[in-house]
Amino acid sequence: MIKHAIITGGSSGIGKAVAKLLASSGANISIIARDATKLKIATQEIAGSALTSEQKILHFVADVAQLSEITSVIQKAIAEQGTPDLLITSAGIAIPGYFQDIPVENFEQTMRVNYFGSLYAVKAVLPAMETAQKGHIVLISSGAGLVGLYGYTAYSPSKFALRGLAESLRGELKPCGIKVSIVYPPDTDTPQLAAENKTKPPETKAITATADTWSAEGVAQEIIKGINQQKFTIAPGLEMTILNRFHSLIAPLLNKYFDRLAKNQSTTQK
Ligand SMILES: NC(=O)c1ccc[n+]([C@@H]2O[C@H](COP(=O)([O-])OP(=O)(O)OC[C@H]3O[C@@H](n4cnc5c(N)ncnc54)[C@H](OP(=O)(O)O)[C@@H]3O)[C@@H](O)[C@H]2O)c1
């Protein structure tokens, strides 16, 4: 049973939905994000899903892209609630657009938040998990971490990087009794997706429209199921399962299909 889960990005979307499910099964929760007001509201919502009134649902304000901030709040969370059985790094941003239009700063920021923000959190929980000789680290990547997608030149590489981190870290932490998982969520109805849709090029819209959009709760259920089954890869739904198993094999076909969708879309625009 999970006694304490730390969730970065737990104030919204997928992170909050996972926090609520974990709370409903009796876990103490520590959520981390930047916006204090959103954190407070989410904390109340998560507490409303708790199994008992004794559970502690705490929130901590930090920017995951700042090593000192995320390290300090994770240490505080551990001091308050004990060594976490689970770390989920769900904090993330996505800024779609045409490569030439995206300023270099946005590429750097996306890497800092999505990749380094996750890595810093892992670094911060590891000493306690190593002492306990147990724990589970769950990194949230994306379907765009399996295949590069038109319009996602800033986002996809940050999610590919997480895949590399998870794959290399898994074997290193296994002897210490610490598990690692990587999640490839499909498009999910969250504030992030709504924001993305505002700047997505029409070609990206045409490509992403080929896949179903999930609810945050549906994705959260699959994440919890994967954690309980101790799966390394958690790929919710048939599309992500196929993409995860066969992405290298089907890449040439997918590229042809996506190129055709993008071309049709560009022609329609003219
Ligand atoms: N939604 C999708 O379609 C989809 C698909 C595949 C993968 N994902 C991934 O799933 C994860 C969760 O996404 P979501 O859709 O649930 O997004 P969301 O609803 O926008 O939630 C993002 C969370 O991350 C926090 N966050 C963002 N930047 C942060 C920073 N620098 N430091 C600390 N916290 C930060 C946000 O809070 P503050 O803004 O207050 O900091 C919020 O709590 C992300 O990693 C995303 O890339 C999403």
PDBQT file of the ligand as one rigid body, heavy atoms in Angstrom, charges set to zero:
ROOT
HETATM    1  N1  LIG A 301      -2.613  16.633 -21.632  1.00  0.00    +0.000 N 
HETATM    2  C1  LIG A 301      -2.082  15.881 -22.568  1.00  0.00    +0.000 C 
HETATM    3  O1  LIG A 301      -2.627  15.718 -23.678  1.00  0.00    +0.000 OA
HETATM    4  C2  LIG A 301      -0.766  15.166 -22.301  1.00  0.00    +0.000 A 
HETATM    5  C3  LIG A 301      -0.389  14.136 -23.185  1.00  0.00    +0.000 A 
HETATM    6  C4  LIG A 301       0.810  13.481 -22.975  1.00  0.00    +0.000 A 
HETATM    7  C5  LIG A 301       1.615  13.846 -21.896  1.00  0.00    +0.000 A 
HETATM    8  N2  LIG A 301       1.221  14.849 -21.055  1.00  0.00    +0.000 N 
HETATM    9  C6  LIG A 301       2.115  15.189 -19.947  1.00  0.00    +0.000 C 
HETATM   10  O2  LIG A 301       1.450  14.954 -18.727  1.00  0.00    +0.000 OA
HETATM   11  C7  LIG A 301       1.946  15.851 -17.724  1.00  0.00    +0.000 C 
HETATM   12  C8  LIG A 301       0.780  16.576 -17.083  1.00  0.00    +0.000 C 
HETATM   13  O3  LIG A 301       0.152  17.366 -18.089  1.00  0.00    +0.000 OA
HETATM   14  P1  LIG A 301      -1.327  17.907 -17.945  1.00  0.00    +0.000 P 
HETATM   15  O4  LIG A 301      -1.925  17.829 -19.285  1.00  0.00    +0.000 OA
HETATM   16  O5  LIG A 301      -1.983  17.277 -16.775  1.00  0.00    +0.000 OA
HETATM   17  O6  LIG A 301      -1.011  19.460 -17.698  1.00  0.00    +0.000 OA
HETATM   18  P2  LIG A 301      -1.670  20.563 -16.762  1.00  0.00    +0.000 P 
HETATM   19  O7  LIG A 301      -3.075  20.268 -16.452  1.00  0.00    +0.000 OA
HETATM   20  O8  LIG A 301      -1.314  21.857 -17.408  1.00  0.00    +0.000 OA
HETATM   21  O9  LIG A 301      -0.810  20.416 -15.431  1.00  0.00    +0.000 OA
HETATM   22  C9  LIG A 301       0.548  20.719 -15.422  1.00  0.00    +0.000 C 
HETATM   23  C10 LIG A 301       1.004  20.791 -13.980  1.00  0.00    +0.000 C 
HETATM   24  O10 LIG A 301       2.415  21.062 -13.967  1.00  0.00    +0.000 OA
HETATM   25  C11 LIG A 301       2.647  22.211 -13.161  1.00  0.00    +0.000 C 
HETATM   26  N3  LIG A 301       3.835  22.880 -13.677  1.00  0.00    +0.000 N 
HETATM   27  C12 LIG A 301       4.052  23.368 -14.918  1.00  0.00    +0.000 A 
HETATM   28  N4  LIG A 301       5.259  23.932 -14.987  1.00  0.00    +0.000 NA
HETATM   29  C13 LIG A 301       5.812  23.797 -13.755  1.00  0.00    +0.000 A 
HETATM   30  C14 LIG A 301       7.048  24.190 -13.180  1.00  0.00    +0.000 A 
HETATM   31  N5  LIG A 301       7.984  24.855 -13.888  1.00  0.00    +0.000 N 
HETATM   32  N6  LIG A 301       7.308  23.892 -11.896  1.00  0.00    +0.000 NA
HETATM   33  C15 LIG A 301       6.377  23.240 -11.152  1.00  0.00    +0.000 A 
HETATM   34  N7  LIG A 301       5.201  22.833 -11.640  1.00  0.00    +0.000 NA
HETATM   35  C16 LIG A 301       4.917  23.129 -12.919  1.00  0.00    +0.000 A 
HETATM   36  C17 LIG A 301       1.357  23.048 -13.259  1.00  0.00    +0.000 C 
HETATM   37  O11 LIG A 301       1.178  23.930 -12.191  1.00  0.00    +0.000 OA
HETATM   38  P3  LIG A 301       1.734  25.461 -12.209  1.00  0.00    +0.000 P 
HETATM   39  O12 LIG A 301       1.485  26.000 -13.578  1.00  0.00    +0.000 OA
HETATM   40  O13 LIG A 301       0.988  26.153 -11.122  1.00  0.00    +0.000 OA
HETATM   41  O14 LIG A 301       3.191  25.351 -11.881  1.00  0.00    +0.000 OA
HETATM   42  C18 LIG A 301       0.340  21.912 -13.198  1.00  0.00    +0.000 C 
HETATM   43  O15 LIG A 301       0.163  21.493 -11.867  1.00  0.00    +0.000 OA
HETATM   44  C19 LIG A 301       2.912  16.798 -18.451  1.00  0.00    +0.000 C 
HETATM   45  O16 LIG A 301       4.230  16.365 -18.243  1.00  0.00    +0.000 OA
HETATM   46  C20 LIG A 301       2.519  16.652 -19.902  1.00  0.00    +0.000 C 
HETATM   47  O17 LIG A 301       3.579  16.944 -20.784  1.00  0.00    +0.000 OA
HETATM   48  C21 LIG A 301       0.051  15.510 -21.227  1.00  0.00    +0.000 A 
ENDROOT
TORSDOF 0
